[in-house]
């Protein structure tokens, strides 16, 4: 099953420590197991664009959807047998310590 990992900031998490950020090790491990399908960082929220259609009119707004202290910093799409395995994979991601990870199963059309 595919899972989307939303990698988000969290002001209540432990402070970021570059020396403990082992993202390259995490990617290498998950890729070696055939579980990492795709992932990347996202540009800062200042670069976000919100697109909506209301009454047939396209509305474009600079910035994120909501004002928040947390924001999505990146994503990963992983392959896991079940939610338990996905949780184990996500728990080893550095942002599980320095931020938060939201896991969601992919729901094919």
C-alpha positions in Angstrom: 0.0 0.0 0.0 1.2 3.5 -0.8 1.3 6.2 1.9 1.8 9.9 1.6 3.9 11.4 4.4 3.3 15.0 4.9 6.5 16.4 6.6 5.5 19.4 8.7 7.1 21.8 11.1 5.9 21.8 14.7 6.9 24.6 17.1 6.4 22.2 20.0 8.9 19.7 18.7 12.5 19.5 19.9 14.7 22.2 18.4 16.3 21.4 15.0 19.8 20.2 15.3 21.7 19.9 12.0 24.1 17.4 13.5 21.2 15.0 14.3 19.5 15.5 10.9 20.1 12.1 9.2 17.8 12.6 6.2 20.3 11.1 3.8 20.6 8.0 6.0 16.8 7.7 6.2 16.4 8.0 2.4 19.2 5.5 1.8 17.7 3.0 4.2 14.1 3.3 2.9 15.2 3.3 -0.7 17.4 0.1 -0.1 14.3 -1.6 1.2 12.3 -0.6 -1.9 9.9 1.5 0.3 10.8 5.0 -0.9 8.9 5.9 -4.1 9.4 9.7 -4.2 9.9 12.7 -2.0 11.2 16.2 -1.8 11.3 19.4 0.1 8.8 22.2 -0.6 9.6 25.8 -1.0 8.8 28.1 2.0 5.2 29.1 2.6 5.9 32.6 1.2 6.2 30.9 -2.2 2.7 29.2 -1.9 -0.2 30.1 -4.2 -3.8 29.3 -3.3 -6.1 28.6 -6.2 -9.9 28.5 -5.8 -12.9 28.7 -8.2 -16.0 30.5 -6.8 -19.0 31.2 -9.0 -16.9 30.3 -12.1 -14.2 32.9 -11.3 -10.6 31.7 -10.6 -9.3 33.3 -7.4 -5.6 33.3 -6.9 -4.0 34.4 -3.5 -0.4 34.5 -2.5 0.6 32.6 0.5 -0.7 29.5 2.3 -4.3 28.4 2.9 -4.3 29.3 6.6 -2.3 31.3 9.1 -0.5 28.7 11.1 2.7 28.1 13.1 3.0 24.7 11.4 3.5 24.3 7.7 4.2 21.4 5.3 7.9 21.4 4.6 8.1 18.4 2.3 6.6 15.0 1.4 7.5 11.4 0.8 5.5 8.7 -0.9 6.4 5.3 0.6 5.3 1.7 0.0 4.5 -0.3 3.1 2.7 -3.6 3.8 0.4 -1.9 6.3 0.0 1.1 8.6 2.2 -0.5 11.2 5.1 -0.7 8.8 4.4 2.9 7.5 4.6 4.1 11.1 7.9 2.4 11.7 9.3 4.1 8.5 7.9 7.5 9.4 9.2 7.3 13.0 12.8 7.1 11.7 12.4 10.3 9.6 14.3 13.2 11.3 11.3 15.4 11.1 9.4 13.0 13.4 11.7 14.5 16.1 12.1 18.1 14.8 8.5 18.5 13.4 5.7 16.1 12.7 4.8 13.5 10.1 1.2 13.0 8.9 0.6 9.6 7.2 -2.2 9.0 4.8 -2.9 6.0 2.7 -3.1 6.8 -1.0 -6.7 6.4 -2.2 -6.5 5.5 -6.0 -9.3 6.8 -8.2 
